[in-house]
Amino acid sequence: MTTNYGLIGLAVMGANLALNIADHGFPIAVYNRTYERTKEFLEGPAKDRPISGASTIQEFVQLIERPRRIIILVKAGPPVDAMLSQLKPYLEEGDVVVDGGNSFFQDTIRRDAEFQGTGIYFVGMGISGGEEGARHGPSLMPGGPRQAYTLLEPALTKIAAQVEDGPCVTYVGPHGAGHYVKMVHNGIEYGDMQLIAEAYDILRHALGLSAQEIAEIFAKWNEGKLNSFLIEITSKVLSYNDPDTGKPLVDLILDEAEQKGTGRWTTQNASELGIPVPTIDAAVWSRNISAMREERIKASKVLRGPAANSKSYDKQRLIDALEGALYASKVSSYAQGFALMRKASEVYGFELNLAELARIWKGGCIIRAQLLNTIQQAFKNDPNLSNLLLDPDFAEAVSSMNDDWRYVISVARELGIPCPAMSSSLDYYDAYRSERLPANLIQGLRDFFGAHTYKRIDKPGVFHTEWAEVTASAKQTGDEGGEDEPVNGK
């Protein structure tokens, strides 16, 4: 068998991606750290397919003809560096190495720099869609040298999910662009799931609905503007009964959400770049507090919530309002994520095409949704759009859902139901549409205790007030043409 393709790492994602590649007419060689796993794969799912295996890295590389295209799917972090160290001595000029794991984008930028001047191309590629996507069509986000993408493109465009306007893959940008975009994708995914969980919680506690009743509501929502993969599978998860007890399985699952770090990376990077992503922030800390289960149990016996509320809520009114509130919250969350990617593109030189990113997320990936059609069109209409909330279609849609949004959150507040992601989404919207925010007082306080200076709305320059003797004639100093520097070195 002759092939230009190889794959390292035969866990669930790697094995399924190898099968996908082979089934689309690209013979492939595979390698796993333990040969027993390779043998098991070759004798099982890969049997009678154009897939060959090797027991050593050297043998693996020798099975692949130049220019080699090798995908690595191992755990992010040191295992990627270790594998690259083993692989690099056997590679030659023109070969392409693809890290297809969930690597931190700064690690990808570093690795890209390490390959510079070797003649070997390094690509960081985000892959979304889980096991099913890897096998039948994921969303692919490759970043690195454009020449490398040209070599990978024939296979990637075949194995990616296919939507009406093309395969769900595109050249994302240089060095760490692919893994950066995947990181933000996952951050948006965190927000999406938290918003869905909060809607479920409100239906459960405000209306006392069963898991099956809530499943039917989500199924109906999936037929409208909320149509998406996550809404679809929410209905399926809620309607599934545990075979052992006959009870809804969701009611038996421990309420501790785990995380692998990509959401946290998103919030940390957003903070570094000065871009607010409160919905994603809320989703991350919600997972953190869910993990504090023993403390929460203790706190539930000590801390009081709202007084017992005998108020009943109109069932259909709340369900309809919740549909609008969930949609508006999702738009707000996506607006935050895309604003972050725009800023990162400027800072890191990624040159991201936001319309294309919306397009490749329309199929294969976890956050695929009808909403992405409108997002794609918004950035097509205005590639320089600074925020999705300024798009006329989104501005009108979200503005029209104001009452529903506020009503749902007020119900949650009345009942003491936490809804951090939904309320953060609304807070972002309200802050973004505010012509004037109370940051003027914050600047006054900073100048009082730290002489950090402030600017004025009525004249240019940078100012400082001697607040210690605040009187009607308090001394004010300033250089109307000066730089924004602290006074007295503070």
PyMOL commands that set and color helices and strands:
alter all, ss='L'
color gray80, all
select helices_A, chain A and resi 12-23+35-43+57-62+78-90+105-115+130-136+146-159+177-206+211-221+229-239+249-252+262-273+278-290+293-300+315-348+354-360+371-381+388-390+392-400+402-415+420-432+439-450+467-469+487-489
alter helices_A, ss='H'
color red, helices_A
select strands_A, chain A and resi 5-8+28-31+51-53+69-72+96-99+121-128+139-143+162-163+166-167+462-465+476-479
alter strands_A, ss='S'
color yellow, strands_A
deselect
rebuild
show_as cartoon
